[in-house]
Amino acid sequence: MSTEHKHFSLFDPNANYDFVGRRQLYYALTGIGILASIIALATLGFNKGIDFKGGTKLILAFDDKAPLDRTQLHQAVTGVLQQATGKTDVGQVEVQDFSTGGTSGGKKHFSVVTELTSVVTQERRDVLTAKLKATFPKNEAIEWAVEGEDRVSLSLSDPVKVLPTYDGLREVFKEAGFAKVGTGSDAESQLDVNLFRSLQMMQTENKKEADISGEEQKLRDQKQKDLGERSDSRFTVVVEEFKAKLEDGIATKYGKTFLGVESSTAIAPSVADDLMSQGLVAILYAIVGIVLYIVLRFDIRYAPGALIALIHDVVLVVGAFSVAQVKFSMPVIAAVLTVAGYSITDTIVVFDRIREMQDRHPGAPIDVIVNSAINTTMSRTVLTSLTTFMTSASIFLFGGGLIRDFAFAMCIGVVVGTFSSIFVASPVFIWLHERLEARKAAMAKAAGRALIQIAPAQG
């Protein structure tokens, strides 16, 4: 008695659909898609996210029992920025939450990233520069940072005492309406380096936490004492107006449940450009690595099809972001790399079946073999693609923030990746296989003629 096992299948593996018979049409569609994406990139460009545009990242701390969520805080931050700048469009604002624990004494943290880095206008900078020149007449240069946070550098012709100069700088900025500023100098930077080294040495000695805290406080007190005796000629002032306005606005709205801004970091546009360049280079390296893998696993006939399919997928996904003007950020780079890996996996499944059928049916027409390979793997391809697409679509529809952009890239990538595995990689393989076989046959024919000519001559 035999038991017959039936497996669910969307497509009959014994079917004989002619997938490669219209490969000229597929070549045309692929070319049109790539050309359209290139035109979109050239004309529309990228709608860069904060990762690739620059901005400010802040870590806000709330009481663990504070009744707020990511959406509420996003609205609150946007409102504060609109009020601080006097503009309704304050650019992109991203809010992500993370928790330090569920105990009553814990904190609830939110990461806030915004395109804004400053609320200090050029006119106010000019006023501050004039006040600094009047207060410190023996200055050699007063320079504002070109990008990033509101930082001004002051170089004096002669060294002066550090702490009194700090007081003088704070007074200048306070009179101009900037009560919260951070001061620094080369002398303090050197003392901070020494302090950090001492703290690192203490941690390596495996001392108790209480002992380390006590010694750390002594080191910080000694640093402050040494700073009072130091003189310097180079000073910096960071205007924390942006951080102060945001902190005051959030504190007004949430009261005592808001514990403060724990850190604030400005992301300069030049740094953001470097991140984007590195992301695009990572995509290039991934494509090169995948092509080398194909060459080593199969042979040179398979690699061009896989390469064209990968380029097709990456260019179309990136082009879709350009056309839709969806924010292009680091998670999108990760999505593009994921799409490349997904697509090549699907392509390898088809290539494996082609190679297997070539071994089983030597001498069979290559288009028949490729069609059969695609037909037998079609059910697996569609089921895998459909499952991935449904998951990505759910995230896109119901998710938010950066994960939504990632899901958008995956939705586009699954569709174009499935198309390229069936209608791009395999037809290119057929084209190259036919050219190589024709060349091999021509060489064999030429060798045969040469032997025929040599035989009579020997006779």
C-alpha positions as a Markdown table, in Angstrom:
| # | Residue | x | y | z |
|---|---|---|---|---|
| 1 | Met | 0.0 | 0.0 | 0.0 |
| 2 | Ser | 1.5 | 3.3 | -1.0 |
| 3 | Thr | 0.7 | 6.7 | 0.3 |
| 4 | Glu | 0.8 | 9.6 | -2.2 |
| 5 | His | 2.0 | 12.9 | -0.8 |
| 6 | Lys | 0.6 | 16.0 | -2.5 |
| 7 | His | 2.4 | 19.3 | -2.3 |
| 8 | Phe | 0.8 | 22.7 | -2.7 |
| 9 | Ser | 1.9 | 24.3 | -6.0 |
| 10 | Leu | 0.7 | 27.4 | -7.8 |
| 11 | Phe | 2.2 | 26.2 | -11.1 |
| 12 | Asp | 2.3 | 22.8 | -12.6 |
| 13 | Pro | 6.1 | 21.8 | -12.7 |
| 14 | Asn | 5.4 | 19.8 | -15.8 |
| 15 | Ala | 4.0 | 22.8 | -17.7 |
| 16 | Asn | 5.8 | 24.2 | -20.7 |
| 17 | Tyr | 5.2 | 28.0 | -20.7 |
| 18 | Asp | 7.6 | 29.7 | -23.2 |
| 19 | Phe | 9.2 | 32.2 | -20.9 |
| 20 | Val | 12.2 | 32.9 | -23.1 |
| 21 | Gly | 10.5 | 32.9 | -26.5 |
| 22 | Arg | 9.9 | 36.6 | -26.3 |
| 23 | Arg | 13.3 | 37.6 | -24.9 |
| 24 | Gln | 13.7 | 40.5 | -27.3 |
| 25 | Leu | 10.6 | 42.1 | -25.6 |
| 26 | Tyr | 12.2 | 41.5 | -22.2 |
| 27 | Tyr | 15.4 | 43.1 | -23.4 |
| 28 | Ala | 13.4 | 46.2 | -24.5 |
| 29 | Leu | 11.5 | 46.4 | -21.2 |
| 30 | Thr | 14.7 | 46.1 | -19.2 |
| 31 | Gly | 16.3 | 48.8 | -21.3 |
| 32 | Ile | 13.3 | 51.1 | -21.0 |
| 33 | Gly | 13.2 | 50.7 | -17.2 |
| 34 | Ile | 16.9 | 51.3 | -16.7 |
| 35 | Leu | 16.8 | 54.4 | -19.1 |
| 36 | Ala | 13.8 | 55.8 | -17.3 |
| 37 | Ser | 15.5 | 55.4 | -13.9 |
| 38 | Ile | 18.7 | 57.1 | -15.1 |
| 39 | Ile | 16.6 | 60.0 | -16.6 |
| 40 | Ala | 14.8 | 60.3 | -13.3 |
| 41 | Leu | 18.0 | 60.3 | -11.3 |
| 42 | Ala | 19.5 | 62.9 | -13.6 |
| 43 | Thr | 16.5 | 65.3 | -13.6 |
| 44 | Leu | 14.9 | 64.7 | -10.2 |
| 45 | Gly | 17.8 | 63.5 | -8.2 |
| 46 | Phe | 17.4 | 62.1 | -4.7 |
| 47 | Asn | 15.2 | 63.4 | -1.9 |
| 48 | Lys | 18.0 | 63.0 | 0.7 |
| 49 | Gly | 17.1 | 62.0 | 4.2 |
| 50 | Ile | 18.8 | 63.4 | 7.3 |
| 51 | Asp | 21.5 | 60.8 | 7.0 |
| 52 | Phe | 22.6 | 62.2 | 3.7 |
| 53 | Lys | 21.6 | 65.9 | 4.2 |
| 54 | Gly | 22.8 | 66.7 | 7.6 |
| 55 | Gly | 20.9 | 67.8 | 10.7 |
| 56 | Thr | 20.9 | 67.5 | 14.5 |
| 57 | Lys | 20.4 | 64.4 | 16.6 |
| 58 | Leu | 19.3 | 64.8 | 20.2 |
| 59 | Ile | 18.6 | 62.2 | 23.0 |
| 60 | Leu | 15.6 | 63.2 | 25.1 |
| 61 | Ala | 15.0 | 61.6 | 28.5 |
| 62 | Phe | 11.6 | 61.2 | 30.1 |
| 63 | Asp | 10.3 | 59.6 | 33.2 |
| 64 | Asp | 9.6 | 55.9 | 32.6 |
| 65 | Lys | 5.9 | 56.5 | 33.5 |
| 66 | Ala | 5.5 | 59.6 | 31.2 |
| 67 | Pro | 2.3 | 59.2 | 29.2 |
| 68 | Leu | 3.6 | 59.8 | 25.7 |
| 69 | Asp | 4.5 | 57.9 | 22.6 |
| 70 | Arg | 6.6 | 58.5 | 19.5 |
| 71 | Thr | 3.8 | 60.1 | 17.5 |
| 72 | Gln | 2.9 | 62.6 | 20.2 |
| 73 | Leu | 6.5 | 63.5 | 20.7 |
| 74 | His | 7.0 | 64.0 | 16.9 |
| 75 | Gln | 4.1 | 66.4 | 16.9 |
| 76 | Ala | 5.4 | 68.3 | 19.9 |
| 77 | Val | 8.9 | 68.6 | 18.5 |
| 78 | Thr | 7.6 | 69.8 | 15.2 |
| 79 | Gly | 5.5 | 72.4 | 17.0 |
| 80 | Val | 8.4 | 73.6 | 19.0 |
| 81 | Leu | 10.6 | 74.0 | 15.9 |
| 82 | Gln | 7.9 | 75.8 | 14.0 |
| 83 | Gln | 7.6 | 78.3 | 16.9 |
| 84 | Ala | 11.3 | 78.7 | 17.3 |
| 85 | Thr | 12.0 | 79.3 | 13.6 |
| 86 | Gly | 8.7 | 81.1 | 12.7 |
| 87 | Lys | 8.3 | 78.7 | 9.7 |
| 88 | Thr | 5.6 | 76.1 | 9.0 |
| 89 | Asp | 8.1 | 73.9 | 7.1 |
| 90 | Val | 10.9 | 72.7 | 9.4 |
| 91 | Gly | 11.9 | 69.8 | 7.2 |
| 92 | Gln | 12.1 | 66.2 | 8.1 |
| 93 | Val | 11.8 | 65.2 | 11.8 |
| 94 | Glu | 12.4 | 61.6 | 12.9 |
| 95 | Val | 11.6 | 60.2 | 16.4 |
| 96 | Gln | 12.6 | 56.8 | 17.6 |
| 97 | Asp | 12.0 | 55.5 | 21.1 |
| 98 | Phe | 14.1 | 53.1 | 23.3 |
| 99 | Ser | 13.8 | 52.1 | 26.9 |
| 100 | Thr | 16.4 | 51.8 | 29.7 |
| 101 | Gly | 14.3 | 49.3 | 31.7 |
| 102 | Gly | 10.9 | 48.8 | 33.1 |
| 103 | Thr | 11.5 | 49.7 | 36.7 |
| 104 | Ser | 9.9 | 52.7 | 38.3 |
| 105 | Gly | 13.3 | 54.5 | 38.6 |
| 106 | Gly | 14.1 | 54.0 | 34.9 |
| 107 | Lys | 14.1 | 56.4 | 32.0 |
| 108 | Lys | 12.3 | 56.5 | 28.7 |
| 109 | His | 14.6 | 57.7 | 25.9 |
| 110 | Phe | 13.7 | 59.1 | 22.5 |
| 111 | Ser | 16.1 | 59.9 | 19.7 |
| 112 | Val | 15.1 | 63.0 | 17.8 |
| 113 | Val | 16.7 | 63.8 | 14.5 |
| 114 | Thr | 15.9 | 66.9 | 12.5 |
| 115 | Glu | 17.2 | 68.7 | 9.4 |
| 116 | Leu | 17.7 | 71.9 | 11.4 |
| 117 | Thr | 21.1 | 72.6 | 12.9 |
| 118 | Ser | 20.7 | 76.2 | 13.8 |
| 119 | Val | 18.1 | 78.9 | 14.6 |
| 120 | Val | 20.8 | 81.7 | 14.7 |
| 121 | Thr | 20.5 | 84.0 | 11.7 |
| 122 | Gln | 23.4 | 85.6 | 9.8 |
| 123 | Glu | 22.3 | 89.0 | 11.2 |
| 124 | Arg | 22.7 | 87.8 | 14.8 |
| 125 | Arg | 26.0 | 86.2 | 13.9 |
| 126 | Asp | 27.2 | 89.6 | 12.6 |
| 127 | Val | 26.1 | 91.3 | 15.9 |
| 128 | Leu | 28.0 | 88.7 | 18.0 |
| 129 | Thr | 31.1 | 89.1 | 15.9 |
| 130 | Ala | 31.1 | 92.8 | 16.4 |
| 131 | Lys | 30.6 | 92.4 | 20.2 |
| 132 | Leu | 33.5 | 89.9 | 20.3 |
| 133 | Lys | 35.8 | 92.3 | 18.5 |
| 134 | Ala | 34.8 | 95.1 | 20.9 |
| 135 | Thr | 35.4 | 92.9 | 24.0 |
| 136 | Phe | 38.6 | 91.3 | 22.8 |
| 137 | Pro | 40.3 | 94.0 | 20.7 |
| 138 | Lys | 43.6 | 92.0 | 20.5 |
| 139 | Asn | 42.0 | 89.3 | 18.4 |
| 140 | Glu | 43.7 | 87.8 | 15.3 |
| 141 | Ala | 40.6 | 86.0 | 13.9 |
| 142 | Ile | 36.9 | 85.4 | 14.7 |
| 143 | Glu | 35.5 | 82.6 | 12.5 |
| 144 | Trp | 32.1 | 80.9 | 12.5 |
| 145 | Ala | 31.8 | 77.3 | 11.4 |
| 146 | Val | 30.7 | 77.0 | 7.8 |
| 147 | Glu | 28.3 | 74.1 | 8.5 |
| 148 | Gly | 27.0 | 72.1 | 11.4 |
| 149 | Glu | 26.4 | 73.6 | 14.8 |
| 150 | Asp | 26.7 | 77.3 | 15.7 |
| 151 | Arg | 30.4 | 77.3 | 16.7 |
| 152 | Val | 32.7 | 80.3 | 16.7 |
| 153 | Ser | 36.4 | 80.2 | 17.1 |
| 154 | Leu | 38.4 | 83.1 | 18.6 |
| 155 | Ser | 42.1 | 83.5 | 18.2 |
| 156 | Leu | 43.9 | 86.1 | 20.4 |
| 157 | Ser | 47.3 | 87.6 | 19.8 |
| 158 | Asp | 48.5 | 86.9 | 23.4 |
| 159 | Pro | 47.6 | 84.1 | 25.8 |
| 160 | Val | 45.1 | 85.0 | 28.5 |
| 161 | Lys | 43.7 | 83.3 | 31.6 |
| 162 | Val | 41.2 | 80.6 | 30.6 |
| 163 | Leu | 38.5 | 80.8 | 33.2 |
| 164 | Pro | 38.1 | 84.7 | 33.2 |
| 165 | Thr | 38.0 | 84.5 | 29.4 |
| 166 | Tyr | 35.2 | 82.0 | 29.6 |
| 167 | Asp | 33.3 | 84.3 | 31.8 |
| 168 | Gly | 33.8 | 87.2 | 29.4 |
| 169 | Leu | 32.7 | 85.1 | 26.4 |
| 170 | Arg | 29.5 | 84.0 | 28.3 |
| 171 | Glu | 28.7 | 87.6 | 29.2 |
| 172 | Val | 29.0 | 88.7 | 25.5 |
| 173 | Phe | 26.6 | 86.0 | 24.3 |
| 174 | Lys | 24.2 | 86.6 | 27.2 |
| 175 | Glu | 23.9 | 90.2 | 26.3 |
| 176 | Ala | 23.1 | 89.2 | 22.7 |
| 177 | Gly | 20.3 | 86.9 | 23.9 |
| 178 | Phe | 22.1 | 83.6 | 24.1 |
| 179 | Ala | 22.0 | 82.5 | 27.7 |
| 180 | Lys | 23.1 | 78.9 | 27.1 |
| 181 | Val | 26.5 | 78.5 | 25.4 |
| 182 | Gly | 29.4 | 76.0 | 25.7 |
| 183 | Thr | 33.0 | 77.3 | 26.0 |
| 184 | Gly | 36.2 | 75.5 | 25.3 |
| 185 | Ser | 39.9 | 76.0 | 24.6 |
| 186 | Asp | 43.0 | 74.1 | 23.5 |
| 187 | Ala | 44.2 | 74.0 | 27.1 |
| 188 | Glu | 41.0 | 72.4 | 28.3 |
| 189 | Ser | 41.1 | 69.9 | 25.5 |
| 190 | Gln | 44.5 | 68.7 | 26.6 |
| 191 | Leu | 43.4 | 68.4 | 30.2 |
| 192 | Asp | 40.3 | 66.4 | 29.0 |
| 193 | Val | 42.6 | 64.0 | 27.2 |
| 194 | Asn | 44.7 | 63.5 | 30.3 |
| 195 | Leu | 41.6 | 63.0 | 32.4 |
| 196 | Phe | 40.3 | 60.4 | 29.9 |
| 197 | Arg | 43.5 | 58.5 | 30.1 |
| 198 | Ser | 43.5 | 58.4 | 33.8 |
| 199 | Leu | 39.9 | 57.2 | 33.9 |
| 200 | Gln | 40.8 | 54.4 | 31.4 |
| 201 | Met | 43.7 | 53.3 | 33.6 |
| 202 | Met | 41.4 | 53.1 | 36.6 |
| 203 | Gln | 38.9 | 50.9 | 34.8 |
| 204 | Thr | 41.6 | 48.5 | 33.8 |
| 205 | Glu | 42.7 | 48.1 | 37.4 |
| 206 | Asn | 39.4 | 46.4 | 38.3 |
| 207 | Lys | 38.6 | 48.7 | 41.2 |
| 208 | Lys | 35.2 | 48.9 | 42.9 |
| 209 | Glu | 32.7 | 51.3 | 41.4 |
| 210 | Ala | 32.5 | 53.4 | 44.5 |
| 211 | Asp | 36.3 | 53.8 | 44.6 |
| 212 | Ile | 36.3 | 54.7 | 40.9 |
| 213 | Ser | 33.6 | 57.4 | 41.4 |
| 214 | Gly | 35.5 | 58.9 | 44.3 |
| 215 | Glu | 38.8 | 59.1 | 42.4 |
| 216 | Glu | 37.0 | 60.3 | 39.3 |
| 217 | Gln | 35.6 | 63.3 | 41.2 |
| 218 | Lys | 39.1 | 64.1 | 42.6 |
| 219 | Leu | 40.5 | 64.0 | 39.0 |
| 220 | Arg | 37.8 | 66.3 | 37.8 |
| 221 | Asp | 38.4 | 68.7 | 40.7 |
| 222 | Gln | 42.1 | 68.7 | 39.9 |
| 223 | Lys | 41.4 | 69.4 | 36.3 |
| 224 | Gln | 39.3 | 72.4 | 37.2 |
| 225 | Lys | 42.0 | 73.6 | 39.5 |
| 226 | Asp | 44.7 | 73.2 | 36.8 |
| 227 | Leu | 42.4 | 75.0 | 34.3 |
| 228 | Gly | 42.3 | 78.0 | 36.6 |
| 229 | Glu | 46.1 | 78.3 | 36.3 |
| 230 | Arg | 46.2 | 77.8 | 32.5 |
| 231 | Ser | 46.4 | 80.5 | 29.8 |
| 232 | Asp | 45.5 | 80.1 | 26.2 |
| 233 | Ser | 45.0 | 82.1 | 23.0 |
| 234 | Arg | 42.5 | 79.9 | 21.2 |
| 235 | Phe | 38.9 | 79.6 | 22.4 |
| 236 | Thr | 35.6 | 78.2 | 21.0 |
| 237 | Val | 32.0 | 79.0 | 21.8 |
| 238 | Val | 29.1 | 76.7 | 20.9 |
| 239 | Val | 25.7 | 78.5 | 20.8 |
| 240 | Glu | 23.2 | 76.0 | 22.2 |
| 241 | Glu | 20.2 | 78.1 | 21.2 |
| 242 | Phe | 18.7 | 75.3 | 19.2 |
| 243 | Lys | 19.0 | 72.8 | 22.0 |
| 244 | Ala | 17.8 | 75.3 | 24.5 |
| 245 | Lys | 14.7 | 76.2 | 22.6 |
| 246 | Leu | 13.8 | 72.6 | 22.1 |
| 247 | Glu | 14.4 | 71.8 | 25.7 |
| 248 | Asp | 12.3 | 74.7 | 27.0 |
| 249 | Gly | 9.5 | 73.9 | 24.6 |
| 250 | Ile | 9.4 | 70.2 | 25.5 |
| 251 | Ala | 9.6 | 71.0 | 29.3 |
| 252 | Thr | 6.7 | 73.5 | 29.0 |
| 253 | Lys | 4.6 | 70.8 | 27.3 |
| 254 | Tyr | 5.5 | 67.8 | 29.5 |
| 255 | Gly | 6.5 | 69.4 | 32.8 |
| 256 | Lys | 8.4 | 67.3 | 35.3 |
| 257 | Thr | 8.1 | 64.1 | 33.3 |
| 258 | Phe | 10.7 | 65.6 | 30.9 |
| 259 | Leu | 14.1 | 65.0 | 32.4 |
| 260 | Gly | 16.2 | 66.9 | 29.8 |
| 261 | Val | 18.3 | 66.6 | 26.7 |
| 262 | Glu | 21.1 | 64.1 | 27.5 |
| 263 | Ser | 23.1 | 64.7 | 24.3 |
| 264 | Ser | 23.0 | 66.8 | 21.2 |
| 265 | Thr | 25.1 | 66.2 | 18.1 |
| 266 | Ala | 25.2 | 68.2 | 14.8 |
| 267 | Ile | 25.6 | 66.2 | 11.6 |
| 268 | Ala | 27.4 | 68.4 | 9.1 |
| 269 | Pro | 26.3 | 68.2 | 5.4 |
| 270 | Ser | 29.9 | 67.2 | 4.3 |
| 271 | Val | 29.8 | 64.3 | 6.7 |
| 272 | Ala | 26.3 | 63.4 | 5.4 |
| 273 | Asp | 27.7 | 63.4 | 1.8 |
| 274 | Asp | 30.5 | 61.1 | 2.9 |
| 275 | Leu | 28.0 | 58.7 | 4.3 |
| 276 | Met | 26.0 | 58.7 | 1.1 |
| 277 | Ser | 29.2 | 58.1 | -1.0 |
| 278 | Gln | 30.2 | 55.2 | 1.3 |
| 279 | Gly | 26.7 | 53.7 | 1.0 |
| 280 | Leu | 26.8 | 53.8 | -2.8 |
| 281 | Val | 30.3 | 52.3 | -2.8 |
| 282 | Ala | 29.0 | 49.5 | -0.5 |
| 283 | Ile | 26.3 | 48.7 | -3.1 |
| 284 | Leu | 29.0 | 48.6 | -5.8 |
| 285 | Tyr | 31.2 | 46.3 | -3.7 |
| 286 | Ala | 28.3 | 44.0 | -3.1 |
| 287 | Ile | 27.5 | 43.7 | -6.8 |
| 288 | Val | 31.2 | 42.9 | -7.6 |
| 289 | Gly | 31.3 | 40.3 | -4.8 |
| 290 | Ile | 28.1 | 38.6 | -6.0 |
| 291 | Val | 29.4 | 38.5 | -9.6 |
| 292 | Leu | 32.7 | 36.9 | -8.5 |
| 293 | Tyr | 30.7 | 34.3 | -6.6 |
| 294 | Ile | 28.6 | 33.5 | -9.7 |
| 295 | Val | 31.8 | 33.1 | -11.8 |
| 296 | Leu | 33.4 | 30.8 | -9.2 |
| 297 | Arg | 30.2 | 28.7 | -8.7 |
| 298 | Phe | 29.1 | 28.4 | -12.3 |
| 299 | Asp | 31.1 | 29.7 | -15.3 |
| 300 | Ile | 31.6 | 32.8 | -17.3 |
| 301 | Arg | 28.4 | 32.2 | -19.3 |
| 302 | Tyr | 26.2 | 32.7 | -16.3 |
| 303 | Ala | 27.9 | 35.8 | -14.8 |
| 304 | Pro | 26.8 | 38.4 | -17.4 |
| 305 | Gly | 23.2 | 37.6 | -16.9 |
| 306 | Ala | 23.5 | 37.8 | -13.2 |
| 307 | Leu | 25.4 | 41.1 | -13.4 |
| 308 | Ile | 22.8 | 42.7 | -15.7 |
| 309 | Ala | 20.0 | 41.4 | -13.5 |
| 310 | Leu | 21.6 | 43.0 | -10.4 |
| 311 | Ile | 22.2 | 46.3 | -12.2 |
| 312 | His | 18.6 | 46.2 | -13.4 |
| 313 | Asp | 17.3 | 45.6 | -9.9 |
| 314 | Val | 19.5 | 48.3 | -8.1 |
| 315 | Val | 18.9 | 50.9 | -10.8 |
| 316 | Leu | 15.1 | 50.4 | -10.8 |
| 317 | Val | 14.8 | 50.5 | -7.0 |
| 318 | Val | 16.9 | 53.6 | -6.8 |
| 319 | Gly | 15.0 | 55.1 | -9.7 |
| 320 | Ala | 11.7 | 54.4 | -7.9 |
| 321 | Phe | 12.9 | 56.4 | -5.0 |
| 322 | Ser | 13.8 | 59.3 | -7.3 |
| 323 | Val | 10.4 | 59.3 | -9.1 |
| 324 | Ala | 8.4 | 59.0 | -5.8 |
| 325 | Gln | 10.7 | 61.4 | -4.0 |
| 326 | Val | 10.8 | 59.1 | -1.0 |
| 327 | Lys | 13.5 | 60.0 | 1.5 |
| 328 | Phe | 16.8 | 58.3 | 0.6 |
| 329 | Ser | 18.6 | 57.3 | 3.8 |
| 330 | Met | 20.9 | 54.6 | 5.2 |
| 331 | Pro | 18.1 | 52.1 | 5.8 |
| 332 | Val | 17.3 | 52.4 | 2.1 |
| 333 | Ile | 20.9 | 51.5 | 1.3 |
| 334 | Ala | 20.4 | 48.5 | 3.5 |
| 335 | Ala | 17.2 | 47.7 | 1.6 |
| 336 | Val | 19.0 | 47.9 | -1.7 |
| 337 | Leu | 21.7 | 45.5 | -0.5 |
| 338 | Thr | 18.9 | 43.2 | 0.7 |
| 339 | Val | 17.2 | 43.3 | -2.6 |
| 340 | Ala | 20.5 | 42.5 | -4.4 |
| 341 | Gly | 20.9 | 39.4 | -2.2 |
| 342 | Tyr | 17.3 | 38.3 | -2.6 |
| 343 | Ser | 17.5 | 38.7 | -6.4 |
| 344 | Ile | 20.7 | 36.8 | -6.8 |
| 345 | Thr | 19.4 | 34.0 | -4.6 |
| 346 | Asp | 16.4 | 33.6 | -6.9 |
| 347 | Thr | 18.7 | 33.7 | -9.9 |
| 348 | Ile | 21.0 | 31.0 | -8.5 |
| 349 | Val | 18.0 | 28.7 | -8.0 |
| 350 | Val | 17.2 | 29.0 | -11.7 |
| 351 | Phe | 20.8 | 28.7 | -12.8 |
| 352 | Asp | 21.2 | 25.6 | -10.6 |
| 353 | Arg | 18.2 | 23.9 | -12.3 |
| 354 | Ile | 19.6 | 24.9 | -15.8 |
| 355 | Arg | 22.9 | 23.3 | -15.1 |
| 356 | Glu | 21.2 | 20.2 | -13.6 |
| 357 | Met | 19.1 | 19.8 | -16.8 |
| 358 | Gln | 22.0 | 20.3 | -19.0 |
| 359 | Asp | 23.7 | 17.4 | -17.3 |
| 360 | Arg | 20.6 | 15.2 | -17.6 |
| 361 | His | 19.8 | 16.1 | -21.2 |
| 362 | Pro | 23.1 | 16.7 | -23.1 |
| 363 | Gly | 22.5 | 18.0 | -26.6 |
| 364 | Ala | 19.0 | 19.3 | -26.0 |
| 365 | Pro | 18.3 | 22.8 | -27.3 |
| 366 | Ile | 19.3 | 25.4 | -24.7 |
| 367 | Asp | 16.0 | 27.4 | -24.9 |
| 368 | Val | 14.1 | 24.2 | -24.1 |
| 369 | Ile | 16.3 | 23.5 | -21.1 |
| 370 | Val | 16.0 | 27.0 | -19.8 |
| 371 | Asn | 12.2 | 27.1 | -20.3 |
| 372 | Ser | 11.9 | 23.8 | -18.4 |
| 373 | Ala | 14.2 | 25.0 | -15.6 |
| 374 | Ile | 12.0 | 28.2 | -15.1 |
| 375 | Asn | 8.8 | 26.2 | -15.3 |
| 376 | Thr | 9.9 | 23.7 | -12.6 |
| 377 | Thr | 11.1 | 26.5 | -10.2 |
| 378 | Met | 8.2 | 28.9 | -11.0 |
| 379 | Ser | 6.0 | 27.8 | -8.0 |
| 380 | Arg | 8.9 | 28.2 | -5.6 |
| 381 | Thr | 9.8 | 31.6 | -7.1 |
| 382 | Val | 6.3 | 33.0 | -6.9 |
| 383 | Leu | 5.5 | 31.7 | -3.4 |
| 384 | Thr | 8.7 | 33.1 | -2.0 |
| 385 | Ser | 8.3 | 36.4 | -3.8 |
| 386 | Leu | 4.6 | 36.7 | -2.8 |
| 387 | Thr | 5.4 | 36.0 | 0.9 |
| 388 | Thr | 8.1 | 38.5 | 1.0 |
| 389 | Phe | 6.1 | 41.1 | -0.9 |
| 390 | Met | 3.1 | 40.7 | 1.5 |
| 391 | Thr | 5.3 | 41.1 | 4.5 |
| 392 | Ser | 7.0 | 44.2 | 3.1 |
| 393 | Ala | 3.6 | 45.7 | 2.0 |
| 394 | Ser | 2.2 | 45.2 | 5.5 |
| 395 | Ile | 5.2 | 47.0 | 7.0 |
| 396 | Phe | 4.9 | 49.8 | 4.4 |
| 397 | Leu | 1.1 | 50.3 | 5.1 |
| 398 | Phe | 1.1 | 50.0 | 8.9 |
| 399 | Gly | 4.7 | 50.9 | 9.8 |
| 400 | Gly | 6.2 | 54.4 | 10.2 |
| 401 | Gly | 9.4 | 56.3 | 10.1 |
| 402 | Leu | 12.5 | 54.8 | 8.5 |
| 403 | Ile | 11.1 | 51.3 | 8.5 |
| 404 | Arg | 8.4 | 52.4 | 6.1 |
| 405 | Asp | 11.0 | 53.6 | 3.5 |
| 406 | Phe | 12.9 | 50.3 | 3.9 |
| 407 | Ala | 9.6 | 48.4 | 3.2 |
| 408 | Phe | 9.0 | 50.6 | 0.2 |
| 409 | Ala | 12.4 | 49.6 | -1.3 |
| 410 | Met | 11.7 | 45.9 | -0.5 |
| 411 | Cys | 8.3 | 46.0 | -2.3 |
| 412 | Ile | 9.8 | 47.5 | -5.4 |
| 413 | Gly | 12.8 | 45.2 | -5.1 |
| 414 | Val | 10.9 | 41.9 | -4.8 |
| 415 | Val | 8.9 | 42.7 | -8.0 |
| 416 | Val | 11.9 | 43.8 | -10.1 |
| 417 | Gly | 14.1 | 41.0 | -8.6 |
| 418 | Thr | 11.6 | 38.3 | -9.6 |
| 419 | Phe | 11.2 | 39.8 | -13.1 |
| 420 | Ser | 15.0 | 39.9 | -13.6 |
| 421 | Ser | 15.6 | 36.4 | -12.4 |
| 422 | Ile | 13.1 | 35.0 | -15.0 |
| 423 | Phe | 13.1 | 37.5 | -17.8 |
| 424 | Val | 16.6 | 39.0 | -17.7 |
| 425 | Ala | 19.3 | 36.7 | -16.3 |
| 426 | Ser | 18.1 | 33.5 | -18.1 |
| 427 | Pro | 17.6 | 35.1 | -21.6 |
| 428 | Val | 21.1 | 36.8 | -21.3 |
| 429 | Phe | 22.5 | 33.4 | -20.5 |
| 430 | Ile | 20.9 | 31.9 | -23.6 |
| 431 | Trp | 22.2 | 34.7 | -25.8 |
| 432 | Leu | 25.8 | 34.2 | -24.5 |
| 433 | His | 25.5 | 30.4 | -24.6 |
| 434 | Glu | 24.4 | 30.5 | -28.3 |
| 435 | Arg | 27.3 | 32.9 | -29.2 |
| 436 | Leu | 29.9 | 30.7 | -27.4 |
| 437 | Glu | 28.6 | 27.5 | -29.0 |
| 438 | Ala | 28.5 | 29.1 | -32.4 |
| 439 | Arg | 32.1 | 30.2 | -31.9 |
| 440 | Lys | 33.1 | 26.8 | -30.7 |
| 441 | Ala | 31.5 | 25.2 | -33.8 |
| 442 | Ala | 33.2 | 27.6 | -36.1 |
| 443 | Met | 36.5 | 26.9 | -34.6 |
| 444 | Ala | 35.9 | 23.1 | -34.9 |
| 445 | Lys | 34.9 | 23.5 | -38.5 |
| 446 | Ala | 38.0 | 25.6 | -39.3 |
| 447 | Ala | 40.2 | 22.9 | -37.6 |
| 448 | Gly | 38.5 | 20.2 | -39.6 |
| 449 | Arg | 39.2 | 22.0 | -42.9 |
| 450 | Ala | 42.8 | 22.5 | -41.9 |
| 451 | Leu | 43.2 | 18.7 | -41.3 |
| 452 | Ile | 41.6 | 17.9 | -44.7 |
| 453 | Gln | 44.1 | 20.3 | -46.4 |
| 454 | Ile | 47.0 | 18.8 | -44.5 |
| 455 | Ala | 46.1 | 15.1 | -45.3 |
| 456 | Pro | 46.4 | 15.4 | -49.2 |
| 457 | Ala | 49.7 | 17.3 | -48.8 |
| 458 | Gln | 51.1 | 14.5 | -46.6 |
| 459 | Gly | 49.9 | 11.9 | -49.1 |
